[in-house]
Amino acid sequence: MTKSILIKPHGSDSLNPLLVDDAQRQALLQEAESLPSLLLNSAAAANAVMLGAGYFNPLTGYMNLADALSVSESLHTTEGLFWPVPVINLTKDISGISGASRIALRDPNTEGHPIIAVMDVAAIEEVSPEQIQSMAADIFGTLDPEHPGVATFTHLGNHLISGDIQVLNLSYFQADFPDTFRTATEIRDEIAQRGWKKVVAFQTRNPMHRAHEELCHMAMERLGADGIVVHMLLGKLKQGDIPASVRDDCIRKMVELYFPENSVMVTGYGFDMLYAGPREAVLHAVFRQNMGCTHLIVGRDHAGVGDYYGAFDAQTIFAEKVPAGALEIEIFNADHTAFSKKLERVVMMNEAEDHTKDDFILLSGTKVRQMLGDGIAPPPEFSRPEVAKILMDYYQLENA
């Protein structure tokens, strides 16, 4: 099979992951043990993982305050690089690193807080409450403290540490998800080895039900794609979301039974969900381009939470805020998909003419969780029975 020529990474001709090789790692670890160290918060650690894995190409480290404010306001760094969300290291306590030019960064999400990266400190800047509020309002479109992204962002701290980093490891993701976690480099390599040219990314933080499954089939068929990369978030979610290991089992079972061989890659990435709706959708597009995908499915309320965003804000932002040529990846816009009793198949609701809402099988997440917890399988038009069985076992164990 001939290797395919892949889409260029964002902002450069080649991918520049910041994870050091084995030859460098030991020497850097030895050096890092003697450096002042900073225990990162989970958000900053997630940024380090994404930088290390190549997803945040072409960035070389954490942004300074001027870039963070510029990205928040205009989706560009001060030097003009298109970027949708600040990649920053905010912290509350800098007493242990004050005056240091090189520091070790420690992982808050792994037992013992091992060193995850070494950082050349370019600046330590104090961020005013007004600047924190301004960035949060731009990123999330709200300052409601009940919004999980706002709640996290506004409590990270008021000291911003910027500078280039060298990443020593990718936190717990490789150990906990050895069959699923992949770096952007690894995904690009596998796409090339499979000979795929047109590749669609599907973002998920949930198990995939019938509508998601059919949406992937639709995108492949309409775009003439060679394959789908189901790319699941493996980092921190909000309370009540289904753990990554359970989602992984559900997705793999669905792919095994309902997709042709060599048409789907099941992979995951290490990042904390932002729940930033439109801005996060654009970030998803950036790092899906970096991992070699030509298209990203953006559906209804992509990366949203609650009622903070309009149903299709994550689609319109690409037309309204992303300049022509800023990204090479293309967006496959999708409406809400559901099973039509009249047509006896899953359809996009905006493409179903003369259909009333009663024709569609629509279940809220709350209703589905209640059914699963009670040991009741959702209707097969909503969820594949094999997937429902995995979820029922999980919920009944949780409720035992």
N, C-alpha and C positions, 0 to 999 in steps of 0.2 A: 504494500500500500504506500503510495506516494504521500509524503508529508505536505500538508496544506500551508499556504502563506497566510499568516494571520493578520488581523487588524492591528494597527500600531497601538502601543500603549498611549495613555493620555500624557501629553506634554513632552514626550521624548521619542526618539527612534527605537530605543530598546528599554526593557524593563530593568529597574534598578532596585531590587529588594534590599533592605538594610540588614537582613540576617547575615551574620558573618559566617565564614566557612569554618570547618573543624580545625584547620591549622591556626586560625586567628583566635578561636574561642578560648583555648586554654590560657594563652598569654593574656588575653583581656580579662579573663576571670581572675587570674592571679593579681593583675594590676588593680582590678575593681575592689578587691578585698581591702586594699589600703586606702581607698578613696572615701571621702565623706559620702554618705548615702541618704537617699530620700525614698520613703515608702510612698509609692504612688497610690492614688485612688483608682477605682476600677475603670473609670472613664479614660484616664491617662494611660493605664496599662493596656486597655483595648486599642487605643491609638498606636501604642508601641507595637503591638502584635500586627496590626494592619500595615504599619510601615515596614516591619520586618518581613512580612509575607509578600510584599510587593503590590498590595492592593491600593496603596496611597501614592503610587508613582505619579509625578516625579519628585515628591517631597523628600527632603533629606533629614527631617526632624520636626520638632515642635515649632509652631509659628510664634512670632513675637506679637506684642499687643497691637501694633499698627496693622499687621497682616490680619490678625483675628478680627479687628474692627472692620477692616476693608472687606474681608470675605463675608462677614455677617451682613454688611450694608449693601455691597455691590456684586457679590459672588466672584470677586477677583482679588488676588493678592495685590500688594502695592506695586509689584513689578508686572502685573497684568496677567498672571496665570489664572485661568478660569478654575474656580473651586467653590463648592456650594456651602460647606460647613467648616468652621474653624477646627484645625487639628492642633490641640493645645494641651499643655500640662499646667493645670491650675492646682494650687495646693493651699492649705491653711497655714502650715508651719514651715518656715524656712530656716529655723534657728540652727539646724544641723548642717546646713550647706552654705551659710552666709559667707561670702567672699571667695568661695571655691570656683575654680575655672573648669574643673572636670569632676564629675560626680557619678556614683553608681545609682541606678534606679532599681528599686526592689518591687517585686510582684505581690500585690495584696491578695491575690486570688489563689495562691499556692502555699501550702503549709510550709512554714519556716521562712517565708518571704525571701526566696532566692533572688539573686540579681538577674534582672531581665534585660538590662541594657546599660551601656555606658554613654554618658552625655557630655559633650563640650558645651559648657554654659555660655551662651552669647549675652544673655541679659536676664535679670530677675526684676520684674516690673510689678508695681502695685496697681491693681485694677480697682477703680472706684465702684461703689455700688451702682452709680448711674450707668457706668460702662457695662457692668454685668447685666443690668436690666435691659440696656439697649441691645446687647448681643442676643439675649434670650428672646426678646420681642421679635427681632429679625429672623432668628433661626426657627422659632416655634410658632410665630404668628400670634402669640398670646403670652400673658404674664400670669395666668391663672395658676396659683400654687398647687391646684389639684391635678394639673397636667403632669404626668410622670416625668417627662423630659425636662420641663421647667423646674420641677421640684429638685431633680438631680443637679442640673446645671447651676442653679442659683446657690447651691450649698457646697460646691466643690472647693471654694476658697477664693482669696483675693490677691494671691501672688501668682504671677504667670512667669514660668521658667521656659525660656526659648533656647534653641540650639540644635545642632545636629546630633544624631544618636547612632550608635552601633548596637544592634539587637543580638543578644546572646542566645535567647530561646523564645519560643512562642507560647509561653505560659503553660496552662494545663491542657490545651486543646489537642496537641499531638498525642499525649498520653491517654487522655480520656476518650478521644474519638479517632483512633488510629486508622479506621477504615473510611472515615468521612471527611475529617479536616484536611484541607489541601491549601497550599499556598497558591498565589496567582501564577507563579512560575510553573508549578506542577500541573495546574489546569491547562495552561497554554500548551505545555508539552504533550499532555494527553490528547487535547483537541488536534494537535498536529499529527500525532501518531495514528489517530483514528481517521485522518484524512478529511475531517469536517471543514467546510469552508464557510457555510452560513450556519451560525450557531445562536440559539436563543437561550437567554438566561431567565429562569423563573425564581423569584425571590419568595422565600416563605419563612415565617416564624411559627407556623401552625402545621398540624398534620394536613395532608392534602385530601379533600373530599372530591366527590364526583365532578363538581363544577371546575375545580382546579385542574383535575386530570384532563377534562375535555378542553379546557382553555389551552393547555400545552399542545394537545393534538391539533386544535384549530390553528395555533400560531405556526406550528411546523408545516401544516398543509398549505396555509395561505401564503407563507413566506417562502415555501420551497426549501425549508431548512434541512440540514443534514442531521442535526441533533439538538437536544435540549440539555442544558446544565441546570439541574435542580440544585439550588444553592441555598442551603438553610443556615440561619443564624444560630450559632452555638453558644453565644455569650449570654449575658444577663438580660432577663425579661422582667416584666412586671408580675406581681403576685397573681397567681391563678392561671398563668400561661402553662402550657404543657411542656415538661422537660424535654431537652434535646434528644436524649436517648430514646424516648417513646416516639417522638416525631420521626426520628431516623428509622425505627423499625416499621412504622406505618408507611412511610414513603417508599422504602425498599420493597415492601410487600406489594404495594400498588404497581411499582415499576416492573417487578418480576412477572406479575400476572397480566398486566394490561397495556404494556408497551412492547413494540418490536425489539428484538435483540439489537444491540449497538445503536440505540437511538437516544438513550438517556444516560447521563453521568449524574450520580447522586453524590453531592459534595457539600461541604460546609465551611464556614469562615468564623473566625474568632473576633467578635465585636459585641458591644453592648447596644441593645436597641435604643435608639434615640426617641422614637415616636414623634419625629419632626415632620411627618407628612410630606408635603411637596419638596422641601429642601432635602429630606432624606432620600426621596425618590431620585433626585438628581445625583446625590452621592452614590446611590446604588448603580446608576448608569456609569459613573466615572470608574468605579472599581470593577464593574463587569466588562468594560472595555479593556481595562488593564489585564484581566484574566483571559482575554481572547474572544469574547462574545461579540457578535455583530448586531444583536438585537436584545432588548430587554422588554419583557411583558410588564406593562404598568396598568394595573387594574383599578377597580373602584376603591377609593379610600386607601390607596397604597401607602403603607408605613404610617397610617393614621391611628388615632386612638379617640374613643368617645365621639363627640360631635364637634371637635375643634376645627375640622377641615371640611370643605365641600367635597362631594362624592368624587369629583373629577379634577380637583385642584392639582393633584399630582401629575395629571396629564397636561393641563393648560400651562403649567410653569415652564415646560419645555418650549412652548411657542412664545411665551411672554417674557421669559427671563434668561433663556439660554441663547446666546448669540449664534448666528449661523457660523458653522465651522468650528465652534468651540469643542464639540464632541464628534467623534466619528461613528460611535454606536448609534443605532436607530431605535426608536420606541415603537412597540406594538401596543397600541391603545386598546384596552379591553373594557367592555361594559360588565355589569354584574351578570354572571352566568348561573343558570338554574335549570332544573329538569322541567320540561313542558309536558304535562299530561296529554295535551292535545296532539303534540308531535311525537311523543314517546322518546324523547332524547333531550340531552342538555343543549341549550342554545344561549346565545347572548340575548338578554331581554330586550335590548333596543332594536334587535333584528327580527323579533317575533311580532308580525303584524296581526292586528285584530285579536290580541290575547288580553284577557283580564288578569289581574293579579292572582285570582283564584286558580288560574291554570298552572301556576308555577308552584313547585314544592320548595318553600322557603322556611328555614328554621333558624331561629336566633342562636347565637353561641350559648347563651344561658340555657335555652331549652335543650340543646344537644347535650350539654354537660349534665343536666338533670337526668335526661334519659339514660346516658351512659352510666352515671352513678347509681341509677336504679336497676342496672342490668338489662336495660331495654335497648335494642339495636335501633338506630335511626333507620328510616326506610331505605331500601337499596338504591332508590333513585337519588338519594342524598349522599350516602356513604357506601363504599364497597363493603360487603359483609366481612371480608378478611381483615380489613382495616378497622372496622367497628369492633371486631373481637379483641384486637390489641388494645384499643382504647377502653373498652368495657373492663378488661382485666386490670388496666391501670387505675381507673376510677374506683373500682370496687376495692382494690387494695388500699387506695388512699382513704376511702371512707370506712374501712374495717375498724 
